[in-house]
Amino acid sequence: MVLVERTYRQRLDLAALSAGYDVQDANLRLALLQQYPRLNLSLNAARDTGAVRTNGVAIGFDLPLWNRNRGAIAVQDATREQLRAEYEARLFSTRSEITTLIAAYRVGLRQRDGLEAQVAPLRQTVEAFERAGARGDIARVTAETARQALTDKEIALAVLDQALSEQWVALELASGALMGEAQ
């Protein structure tokens, strides 16, 4: 689905989770590198008040003999897996939400088309009833009842149009982008 793929690129919360996962992956790599011996090399220079200068070199080793940084590696790995699971859950939730909203919008469009198909013939019937009622061929109450039925259908159509507009806005919010006019 094109909209879902576009959403994955546009929503900032998904981008933040992806970036967080990348950072945690780098932290895990750092923890893995810290299990190996590190060499520290430093240069020293000093001067006292008697113009005596001292220069030197210092070399040091960190030897991870016992734990080999396994605790830090386990913590970083667990954190990375937690972020991965959260990211995948958010992707699934986003896909599900968008799919549901699209399906509901399509159902609403079909309902609107059906209701609109009922309104046009009813409008013609009401006009005919009102002409017949004005001539006295039918009771005025019958014409008013037909007018009320038309008004009820038009109100239902307006309510459905509002619901479709709200569903469109919800779809735009879920996708993280403006999508233009409803189709």
Secondary structure, DSSP 8 states (H G I E B T S, - for coil): -HHHHHHHHH-HHHHHHHHHHHHHHHHHHHHHHTTS-EEEEEEEEEE-TTS-EEEEEEEEEE---SSTTHHHHHHHHHHHHHHHHHHHHHHHHHHHHHHHHHHHHHHHHHHHHHHHHHHHHHHHHHHHHHHHHHHTSS-HHHHHHHHHHHHHHHHHHHHHHHHHHHHHHHHHHHHTS---S--
